[in-house]
């Protein structure tokens, strides 16, 4: 039923518990941000765990769910890190440095 949507129930539930733990740890009392953090953690666990499982070649289901818990706990920070890593592989940008030019100070008499 949910497979067509790309939802893996085990990863989603593991991510739920991980994100609840993170939210309870860093609760600021704002209901909207709490709900969004939990949903973000669940989505992270659901969609990033398969990538990490394949990358790390993890075969054991218990280890995969443990990884999903960690992904749910780390939530959006992990999404940021993974997306930067993949975007760097897809489109590496050359490192550019900007140099400040010295300006001469003019004084009037």
PyMOL CGO cylinders between C-alpha atoms (Angstrom):
from pymol import cmd
from pymol.cgo import CYLINDER

trace = [
    CYLINDER, 0.00, 0.00, 0.00, 2.64, 2.55, 1.02, 0.3, 1, 1, 1, 1, 1, 1,
    CYLINDER, 2.64, 2.55, 1.02, 5.40, 1.06, -1.14, 0.3, 1, 1, 1, 1, 1, 1,
    CYLINDER, 5.40, 1.06, -1.14, 4.05, 2.96, -4.15, 0.3, 1, 1, 1, 1, 1, 1,
    CYLINDER, 4.05, 2.96, -4.15, 4.72, 6.20, -2.28, 0.3, 1, 1, 1, 1, 1, 1,
    CYLINDER, 4.72, 6.20, -2.28, 8.24, 5.12, -1.39, 0.3, 1, 1, 1, 1, 1, 1,
    CYLINDER, 8.24, 5.12, -1.39, 7.36, 4.71, 2.28, 0.3, 1, 1, 1, 1, 1, 1,
    CYLINDER, 7.36, 4.71, 2.28, 9.13, 2.02, 4.29, 0.3, 1, 1, 1, 1, 1, 1,
    CYLINDER, 9.13, 2.02, 4.29, 7.14, 1.57, 7.51, 0.3, 1, 1, 1, 1, 1, 1,
    CYLINDER, 7.14, 1.57, 7.51, 10.11, 0.25, 9.53, 0.3, 1, 1, 1, 1, 1, 1,
    CYLINDER, 10.11, 0.25, 9.53, 12.27, 3.25, 8.62, 0.3, 1, 1, 1, 1, 1, 1,
    CYLINDER, 12.27, 3.25, 8.62, 9.39, 5.64, 9.20, 0.3, 1, 1, 1, 1, 1, 1,
    CYLINDER, 9.39, 5.64, 9.20, 8.65, 4.31, 12.71, 0.3, 1, 1, 1, 1, 1, 1,
    CYLINDER, 8.65, 4.31, 12.71, 12.34, 4.22, 13.63, 0.3, 1, 1, 1, 1, 1, 1,
    CYLINDER, 12.34, 4.22, 13.63, 12.71, 7.77, 12.39, 0.3, 1, 1, 1, 1, 1, 1,
    CYLINDER, 12.71, 7.77, 12.39, 9.64, 8.80, 14.38, 0.3, 1, 1, 1, 1, 1, 1,
    CYLINDER, 9.64, 8.80, 14.38, 11.19, 7.63, 17.64, 0.3, 1, 1, 1, 1, 1, 1,
    CYLINDER, 11.19, 7.63, 17.64, 14.53, 9.22, 16.76, 0.3, 1, 1, 1, 1, 1, 1,
    CYLINDER, 14.53, 9.22, 16.76, 12.93, 12.55, 15.93, 0.3, 1, 1, 1, 1, 1, 1,
    CYLINDER, 12.93, 12.55, 15.93, 10.78, 12.49, 19.07, 0.3, 1, 1, 1, 1, 1, 1,
    CYLINDER, 10.78, 12.49, 19.07, 13.92, 11.97, 21.12, 0.3, 1, 1, 1, 1, 1, 1,
    CYLINDER, 13.92, 11.97, 21.12, 15.63, 14.89, 19.39, 0.3, 1, 1, 1, 1, 1, 1,
    CYLINDER, 15.63, 14.89, 19.39, 12.63, 17.18, 19.83, 0.3, 1, 1, 1, 1, 1, 1,
    CYLINDER, 12.63, 17.18, 19.83, 12.32, 16.30, 23.52, 0.3, 1, 1, 1, 1, 1, 1,
    CYLINDER, 12.32, 16.30, 23.52, 16.01, 17.01, 23.93, 0.3, 1, 1, 1, 1, 1, 1,
    CYLINDER, 16.01, 17.01, 23.93, 15.89, 20.43, 22.28, 0.3, 1, 1, 1, 1, 1, 1,
    CYLINDER, 15.89, 20.43, 22.28, 12.30, 21.45, 22.89, 0.3, 1, 1, 1, 1, 1, 1,
    CYLINDER, 12.30, 21.45, 22.89, 11.61, 25.15, 22.55, 0.3, 1, 1, 1, 1, 1, 1,
    CYLINDER, 11.61, 25.15, 22.55, 7.90, 24.82, 23.30, 0.3, 1, 1, 1, 1, 1, 1,
    CYLINDER, 7.90, 24.82, 23.30, 6.73, 25.89, 19.84, 0.3, 1, 1, 1, 1, 1, 1,
    CYLINDER, 6.73, 25.89, 19.84, 4.14, 23.35, 18.65, 0.3, 1, 1, 1, 1, 1, 1,
    CYLINDER, 4.14, 23.35, 18.65, 4.53, 24.17, 14.95, 0.3, 1, 1, 1, 1, 1, 1,
    CYLINDER, 4.53, 24.17, 14.95, 8.32, 23.71, 14.94, 0.3, 1, 1, 1, 1, 1, 1,
    CYLINDER, 8.32, 23.71, 14.94, 8.00, 20.56, 17.07, 0.3, 1, 1, 1, 1, 1, 1,
    CYLINDER, 8.00, 20.56, 17.07, 5.58, 18.97, 14.58, 0.3, 1, 1, 1, 1, 1, 1,
    CYLINDER, 5.58, 18.97, 14.58, 7.71, 20.02, 11.60, 0.3, 1, 1, 1, 1, 1, 1,
    CYLINDER, 7.71, 20.02, 11.60, 10.87, 18.65, 13.26, 0.3, 1, 1, 1, 1, 1, 1,
    CYLINDER, 10.87, 18.65, 13.26, 9.18, 15.30, 13.87, 0.3, 1, 1, 1, 1, 1, 1,
    CYLINDER, 9.18, 15.30, 13.87, 7.84, 15.11, 10.31, 0.3, 1, 1, 1, 1, 1, 1,
    CYLINDER, 7.84, 15.11, 10.31, 11.24, 16.16, 8.95, 0.3, 1, 1, 1, 1, 1, 1,
    CYLINDER, 11.24, 16.16, 8.95, 12.97, 13.47, 11.00, 0.3, 1, 1, 1, 1, 1, 1,
    CYLINDER, 12.97, 13.47, 11.00, 10.53, 10.84, 9.78, 0.3, 1, 1, 1, 1, 1, 1,
    CYLINDER, 10.53, 10.84, 9.78, 10.91, 11.90, 6.16, 0.3, 1, 1, 1, 1, 1, 1,
    CYLINDER, 10.91, 11.90, 6.16, 14.70, 11.96, 6.55, 0.3, 1, 1, 1, 1, 1, 1,
    CYLINDER, 14.70, 11.96, 6.55, 14.69, 8.45, 7.97, 0.3, 1, 1, 1, 1, 1, 1,
    CYLINDER, 14.69, 8.45, 7.97, 12.36, 7.17, 5.28, 0.3, 1, 1, 1, 1, 1, 1,
    CYLINDER, 12.36, 7.17, 5.28, 14.16, 8.62, 2.28, 0.3, 1, 1, 1, 1, 1, 1,
    CYLINDER, 14.16, 8.62, 2.28, 17.81, 8.86, 3.40, 0.3, 1, 1, 1, 1, 1, 1,
    CYLINDER, 17.81, 8.86, 3.40, 18.16, 5.50, 5.16, 0.3, 1, 1, 1, 1, 1, 1,
    CYLINDER, 18.16, 5.50, 5.16, 17.93, 3.46, 1.91, 0.3, 1, 1, 1, 1, 1, 1,
    CYLINDER, 17.93, 3.46, 1.91, 20.72, 5.60, 0.43, 0.3, 1, 1, 1, 1, 1, 1,
    CYLINDER, 20.72, 5.60, 0.43, 22.89, 5.12, 3.51, 0.3, 1, 1, 1, 1, 1, 1,
    CYLINDER, 22.89, 5.12, 3.51, 22.08, 1.39, 3.70, 0.3, 1, 1, 1, 1, 1, 1,
    CYLINDER, 22.08, 1.39, 3.70, 23.16, 0.93, 0.11, 0.3, 1, 1, 1, 1, 1, 1,
    CYLINDER, 23.16, 0.93, 0.11, 26.24, 3.11, 0.53, 0.3, 1, 1, 1, 1, 1, 1,
    CYLINDER, 26.24, 3.11, 0.53, 27.35, 1.28, 3.72, 0.3, 1, 1, 1, 1, 1, 1,
    CYLINDER, 27.35, 1.28, 3.72, 26.22, -2.13, 2.39, 0.3, 1, 1, 1, 1, 1, 1,
    CYLINDER, 26.22, -2.13, 2.39, 24.17, -2.87, 5.53, 0.3, 1, 1, 1, 1, 1, 1,
    CYLINDER, 24.17, -2.87, 5.53, 22.23, -6.14, 5.10, 0.3, 1, 1, 1, 1, 1, 1,
    CYLINDER, 22.23, -6.14, 5.10, 20.82, -6.79, 8.60, 0.3, 1, 1, 1, 1, 1, 1,
    CYLINDER, 20.82, -6.79, 8.60, 17.29, -5.37, 9.04, 0.3, 1, 1, 1, 1, 1, 1,
    CYLINDER, 17.29, -5.37, 9.04, 17.87, -4.51, 12.71, 0.3, 1, 1, 1, 1, 1, 1,
    CYLINDER, 17.87, -4.51, 12.71, 20.94, -2.50, 11.77, 0.3, 1, 1, 1, 1, 1, 1,
    CYLINDER, 20.94, -2.50, 11.77, 19.00, -0.76, 9.02, 0.3, 1, 1, 1, 1, 1, 1,
    CYLINDER, 19.00, -0.76, 9.02, 16.28, 0.24, 11.50, 0.3, 1, 1, 1, 1, 1, 1,
    CYLINDER, 16.28, 0.24, 11.50, 18.94, 1.41, 13.94, 0.3, 1, 1, 1, 1, 1, 1,
    CYLINDER, 18.94, 1.41, 13.94, 20.39, 3.54, 11.17, 0.3, 1, 1, 1, 1, 1, 1,
    CYLINDER, 20.39, 3.54, 11.17, 16.90, 4.91, 10.46, 0.3, 1, 1, 1, 1, 1, 1,
    CYLINDER, 16.90, 4.91, 10.46, 16.59, 5.84, 14.15, 0.3, 1, 1, 1, 1, 1, 1,
    CYLINDER, 16.59, 5.84, 14.15, 19.85, 7.78, 13.96, 0.3, 1, 1, 1, 1, 1, 1,
    CYLINDER, 19.85, 7.78, 13.96, 18.79, 9.45, 10.73, 0.3, 1, 1, 1, 1, 1, 1,
    CYLINDER, 18.79, 9.45, 10.73, 15.48, 10.45, 12.33, 0.3, 1, 1, 1, 1, 1, 1,
    CYLINDER, 15.48, 10.45, 12.33, 17.36, 11.79, 15.34, 0.3, 1, 1, 1, 1, 1, 1,
    CYLINDER, 17.36, 11.79, 15.34, 19.72, 13.87, 13.22, 0.3, 1, 1, 1, 1, 1, 1,
    CYLINDER, 19.72, 13.87, 13.22, 16.89, 14.92, 10.93, 0.3, 1, 1, 1, 1, 1, 1,
    CYLINDER, 16.89, 14.92, 10.93, 17.33, 17.97, 8.77, 0.3, 1, 1, 1, 1, 1, 1,
    CYLINDER, 17.33, 17.97, 8.77, 21.01, 18.44, 9.62, 0.3, 1, 1, 1, 1, 1, 1,
    CYLINDER, 21.01, 18.44, 9.62, 21.73, 15.11, 7.99, 0.3, 1, 1, 1, 1, 1, 1,
    CYLINDER, 21.73, 15.11, 7.99, 19.65, 16.07, 4.94, 0.3, 1, 1, 1, 1, 1, 1,
    CYLINDER, 19.65, 16.07, 4.94, 21.81, 19.17, 4.62, 0.3, 1, 1, 1, 1, 1, 1,
    CYLINDER, 21.81, 19.17, 4.62, 25.05, 17.19, 4.89, 0.3, 1, 1, 1, 1, 1, 1,
    CYLINDER, 25.05, 17.19, 4.89, 24.00, 14.48, 2.43, 0.3, 1, 1, 1, 1, 1, 1,
    CYLINDER, 24.00, 14.48, 2.43, 22.62, 16.92, -0.12, 0.3, 1, 1, 1, 1, 1, 1,
    CYLINDER, 22.62, 16.92, -0.12, 25.82, 18.98, -0.05, 0.3, 1, 1, 1, 1, 1, 1,
    CYLINDER, 25.82, 18.98, -0.05, 27.87, 15.81, -0.57, 0.3, 1, 1, 1, 1, 1, 1,
    CYLINDER, 27.87, 15.81, -0.57, 25.74, 14.61, -3.49, 0.3, 1, 1, 1, 1, 1, 1,
    CYLINDER, 25.74, 14.61, -3.49, 25.50, 18.04, -5.09, 0.3, 1, 1, 1, 1, 1, 1,
    CYLINDER, 25.50, 18.04, -5.09, 29.27, 18.31, -4.89, 0.3, 1, 1, 1, 1, 1, 1,
    CYLINDER, 29.27, 18.31, -4.89, 29.60, 14.98, -6.74, 0.3, 1, 1, 1, 1, 1, 1,
    CYLINDER, 29.60, 14.98, -6.74, 27.04, 15.97, -9.36, 0.3, 1, 1, 1, 1, 1, 1,
    CYLINDER, 27.04, 15.97, -9.36, 28.30, 19.47, -10.06, 0.3, 1, 1, 1, 1, 1, 1,
    CYLINDER, 28.30, 19.47, -10.06, 31.68, 20.19, -8.49, 0.3, 1, 1, 1, 1, 1, 1,
    CYLINDER, 31.68, 20.19, -8.49, 32.30, 23.90, -8.43, 0.3, 1, 1, 1, 1, 1, 1,
    CYLINDER, 32.30, 23.90, -8.43, 35.82, 25.24, -8.53, 0.3, 1, 1, 1, 1, 1, 1,
    CYLINDER, 35.82, 25.24, -8.53, 36.97, 26.94, -5.39, 0.3, 1, 1, 1, 1, 1, 1,
    CYLINDER, 36.97, 26.94, -5.39, 37.13, 30.64, -5.95, 0.3, 1, 1, 1, 1, 1, 1,
    CYLINDER, 37.13, 30.64, -5.95, 38.69, 33.16, -3.69, 0.3, 1, 1, 1, 1, 1, 1,
    CYLINDER, 38.69, 33.16, -3.69, 37.84, 36.78, -3.59, 0.3, 1, 1, 1, 1, 1, 1,
    CYLINDER, 37.84, 36.78, -3.59, 40.58, 39.24, -3.04, 0.3, 1, 1, 1, 1, 1, 1,
    CYLINDER, 40.58, 39.24, -3.04, 39.95, 42.59, -1.51, 0.3, 1, 1, 1, 1, 1, 1,
    CYLINDER, 39.95, 42.59, -1.51, 41.66, 45.39, -3.31, 0.3, 1, 1, 1, 1, 1, 1,
    CYLINDER, 41.66, 45.39, -3.31, 43.38, 48.04, -1.33, 0.3, 1, 1, 1, 1, 1, 1,
    CYLINDER, 43.38, 48.04, -1.33, 42.01, 51.50, -1.72, 0.3, 1, 1, 1, 1, 1, 1,
    CYLINDER, 42.01, 51.50, -1.72, 44.00, 54.59, -1.14, 0.3, 1, 1, 1, 1, 1, 1,
    CYLINDER, 44.00, 54.59, -1.14, 42.65, 56.88, 1.47, 0.3, 1, 1, 1, 1, 1, 1,
    CYLINDER, 42.65, 56.88, 1.47, 42.32, 60.41, 0.16, 0.3, 1, 1, 1, 1, 1, 1,
    CYLINDER, 42.32, 60.41, 0.16, 42.50, 63.27, 2.60, 0.3, 1, 1, 1, 1, 1, 1,
    CYLINDER, 42.50, 63.27, 2.60, 41.49, 66.80, 1.76, 0.3, 1, 1, 1, 1, 1, 1,
    CYLINDER, 41.49, 66.80, 1.76, 43.29, 69.83, 3.02, 0.3, 1, 1, 1, 1, 1, 1,
]
cmd.load_cgo(trace, "trace")
